[in-house]
Amino acid sequence: MLNTGRVKATANTDAHIGKVVWSSVKSVWFLSHLLATVVVAPFVLTMSSFAIFLLLTAVTLCFGHSLGMHRLLIHRSYECPKWLEYLFVYLGTLVGMAGPIGMMKQHDLRDWAQRQSRCHDYLLHGSGMLKDGWWQLNCDLQLKNGPTFNIEQEVLADPFYRLIEKTWMWQQLVVAVPLYWMGGLSWLVWGVSVRIAVSVGGHWLIGYFAHNEGERTWRVEGAAVQGHNIRLAGLLSMGEAWHNNHHAYPGSAMLGLYTDEPDPGWWVLNALRNLGIVKNIRLPIQLPIRPELVTEASDLDSRVERVPEDCEIAKFIRRG
């Protein structure tokens, strides 16, 4: 069995045999926010509450989920000061999917399983949309002979990460209390429940399509599932929808690898690089060659690769 990073497998470890079980906490968490979104949110909608929803969703998804949880904590595709790492990961916790250690385990289990010759339908989004949606948003998978995890001690022993891992649901109060105080029920519902329902539900929906259909530039030979690029969602997902690129180069801090692939997460990271706040950004050219990676697209020679470049916003800040 193929080991990948934090996931440790033995000859008996299997990614295919297991059962999906209802997770009461996970289900009640998501469905309660979805219920508030459907039953309450339309009747308390204001221009200001919608603006709050857009702002908080963009900030938590871009700085938190994409840059904090995914590109930094999980893949360590760039380096930054510890205070910035804590800020980004905390914003990722506010997205409402899981705490930092939970996110690492969820991601790495799926990443490991999809690289095997076969894996459970839960891990490859292999069922119909309605069934997969119920599974992913309300259930957990219990593998009969699953792998073990070897999370870095610098994360497991970190007091900050241990705190927000134990209290990740309660951290919404940090946002909810001031929202209710400043804008009442309207700001509370749109700034917390609608944001969580859209972010968590949207994350599942993009994952479903990104593992079933869409553009493909590369193929990973021997993998149970291939990633696909979902062009329509590239911008809204903060670059996360360039999933075929990510399957090909999982350690890359850049997800939109070509100039016609919008990647807001990279735009922010590139600006921070210009400001000298982040460093040692890993790009595909710096990653080890993967013999199992096969090019499928026939137009690569005509496409323009994205490269680190000067940022006008960073120049303006430096001048100030």
FENSULGI-V75892 format. One record per helix or strand of 2 or more residues. SS is the DSSP state (~ for helix, > for strand). FROM is the first residue (numbers start at 1). TO is the last residue. If there is no record, write none. Layout:
BEGIN
ss,from,to
SS,FROM,TO
SS,FROM,TO
END
This chain:
BEGIN
ss,from,to
>,7,8
>,18,22
~,24,39
~,41,43
~,47,74
>,79,80
~,82,93
~,100,114
~,121,124
~,129,138
>,139,143
>,148,149
~,153,156
~,159,166
~,170,210
>,218,220
~,231,233
~,243,248
~,264,274
>,278,279
~,284,286
>,293,295
~,300,302
~,312,319
END
